[in-house]
Amino acid sequence: MRNVVEKIKERLDLETLNNNPPSTSASNETSVVQMGTFGTKSILLTADVGPDGLNEAADYAENNFPSLQPTLVQIPHHGSRRNVTPAVLNRWLGAFPAQGRGNAIASVGKNEDIYTRVRTCSCAE
């Protein structure tokens, strides 16, 4: 029964992230966010940044590189639900599902309830 509940709880077509998660630490919010471009692909590396830092990085990117769109976004802090929100993912990748815009991935430990498990792809590319 627990496995069934988990499968229902975490699906690509059902948003389970919170737009108002508990606050992250100041050191997390000041983590370095980097974007690298490799030919036609780009990756956004997020370290342990939280939603505030991801929004600040999005502001910077929109103001300085308005046409730059990440192909892949690393969900911060191994996919911790405290470090990402649907709103900030939508800023980087477009509204869910964002067909053709890019993907978000998380490296998640087995049976880690505080981490996202399925909201690892924002679209099919």
Backbone torsions as a table, in degrees:
resi	resn	phi	psi	omega
1	MET	NA	-39.4	-179.3
2	ARG	-61.1	-40.8	178.2
3	ASN	-62.7	-38.5	178.4
4	VAL	-64.5	-44.2	179.0
5	VAL	-60.7	-44.7	179.9
6	GLU	-61.6	-40.8	-179.7
7	LYS	-66.9	-35.4	177.6
8	ILE	-72.4	-40.0	-177.8
9	LYS	-64.1	-37.5	-175.4
10	GLU	-118.4	99.7	177.6
11	ARG	-135.7	153.0	178.9
12	LEU	-66.8	-28.3	-176.2
13	ASP	-94.4	7.7	-179.5
14	LEU	-134.2	116.5	-178.5
15	GLU	-74.3	124.6	179.7
16	THR	-118.5	1.1	177.2
17	LEU	-81.1	151.6	-178.1
18	ASN	-96.4	135.3	176.3
19	ASN	-79.0	-8.9	178.3
20	ASN	-132.5	65.7	-179.6
21	PRO	-72.8	165.8	174.2
22	PRO	-57.5	150.5	-178.2
23	SER	-61.9	148.2	172.7
24	THR	-96.7	170.0	-177.8
25	SER	-73.2	159.7	177.6
26	ALA	-60.8	-37.8	179.6
27	SER	-66.4	-35.4	175.3
28	ASN	-66.0	-46.3	-176.9
29	GLU	-63.5	-20.1	179.8
30	THR	-103.2	15.3	175.7
31	SER	-62.3	152.4	178.6
32	VAL	-74.7	132.1	174.1
33	VAL	-112.7	127.0	-177.1
34	GLN	-128.9	145.4	172.4
35	MET	-121.8	131.0	176.3
36	GLY	-117.8	141.2	178.7
37	THR	-113.5	132.7	-178.5
38	PHE	-129.8	93.3	-175.1
39	GLY	66.1	-118.2	-179.9
40	THR	-95.4	0.1	-178.4
41	LYS	-108.9	150.5	175.6
42	SER	-141.7	150.2	-179.1
43	ILE	-128.4	136.6	176.3
44	LEU	-103.4	115.5	178.6
45	LEU	-99.1	128.3	-167.6
46	THR	-117.6	-5.1	-179.6
47	ALA	50.6	-125.4	-178.2
48	ASP	-111.8	19.0	-176.9
49	VAL	-58.9	154.6	177.1
50	GLY	-104.3	-176.2	-178.1
51	PRO	-57.4	-38.6	-179.8
52	ASP	-63.7	-45.9	178.7
53	GLY	-65.7	-37.0	176.9
54	LEU	-65.3	-37.8	176.0
55	ASN	-67.1	-40.5	177.7
56	GLU	-62.6	-42.0	177.4
57	ALA	-64.7	-38.0	177.6
58	ALA	-64.9	-40.3	175.9
59	ASP	-58.2	-47.3	-179.4
60	TYR	-61.3	-46.7	-178.9
61	ALA	-63.1	-43.8	179.6
62	GLU	-62.9	-37.4	-178.7
63	ASN	-77.6	-31.1	-173.8
64	ASN	-108.4	-24.1	-178.3
65	PHE	-140.9	63.9	-170.5
66	PRO	-60.4	-24.9	-178.2
67	SER	-96.1	-2.7	-178.7
68	LEU	-79.1	120.4	-178.3
69	GLN	-121.8	121.7	179.2
70	PRO	-67.1	139.9	174.2
71	THR	-83.0	-32.4	-177.9
72	LEU	-139.8	130.3	176.3
73	VAL	-116.1	125.2	174.4
74	GLN	-80.2	122.0	175.2
75	ILE	-70.2	127.4	-173.7
76	PRO	-60.7	157.1	169.5
77	HIS	50.6	50.0	178.3
78	HIS	58.4	28.5	178.1
79	GLY	85.4	17.7	-179.2
80	SER	-57.5	132.8	178.9
81	ARG	-64.3	-17.9	179.2
82	ARG	-81.4	-15.6	-171.8
83	ASN	-105.5	1.9	-179.2
84	VAL	-150.2	149.8	177.4
85	THR	-130.9	160.4	175.6
86	PRO	-59.2	-38.9	-177.8
87	ALA	-61.8	-43.4	-178.5
88	VAL	-72.7	-35.9	174.5
89	LEU	-63.2	-39.3	178.3
90	ASN	-64.7	-32.6	176.6
91	ARG	-62.9	-41.5	-177.6
92	TRP	-80.8	-35.1	-170.7
93	LEU	-116.8	-8.9	-175.0
94	GLY	95.3	166.1	-178.3
95	ALA	-61.1	143.1	-177.9
96	PHE	-77.1	134.7	-12.1
97	PRO	-80.6	135.0	-176.2
98	ALA	-98.1	81.4	-176.9
99	GLN	-51.6	121.3	174.5
100	GLY	77.6	4.0	-176.1
101	ARG	-88.5	-39.5	-176.8
102	GLY	157.9	-179.8	-177.5
103	ASN	-127.9	154.8	172.4
104	ALA	-120.9	136.1	-179.8
105	ILE	-130.9	155.7	176.3
106	ALA	-136.0	139.3	171.3
107	SER	-94.9	113.3	-169.5
108	VAL	-121.5	135.3	175.2
109	GLY	-71.7	151.6	179.5
110	LYS	-62.2	135.2	176.3
111	ASN	59.4	35.4	177.9
112	GLU	-99.0	99.3	-173.8
113	ASP	-66.3	-24.9	-178.2
114	ILE	-80.9	-3.7	-177.9
115	TYR	-103.6	150.2	173.1
116	THR	-71.2	145.5	178.7
117	ARG	-120.2	-34.1	-174.3
118	VAL	-111.6	-27.5	-178.8
119	ARG	-73.1	53.3	-179.0
120	THR	-104.1	-1.0	-179.8
121	CYS	-138.5	121.5	179.9
122	SER	-87.4	-18.6	178.8
123	CYS	-167.2	167.4	173.2
124	ALA	-91.5	129.3	-179.2
125	GLU	-113.8	NA	NA
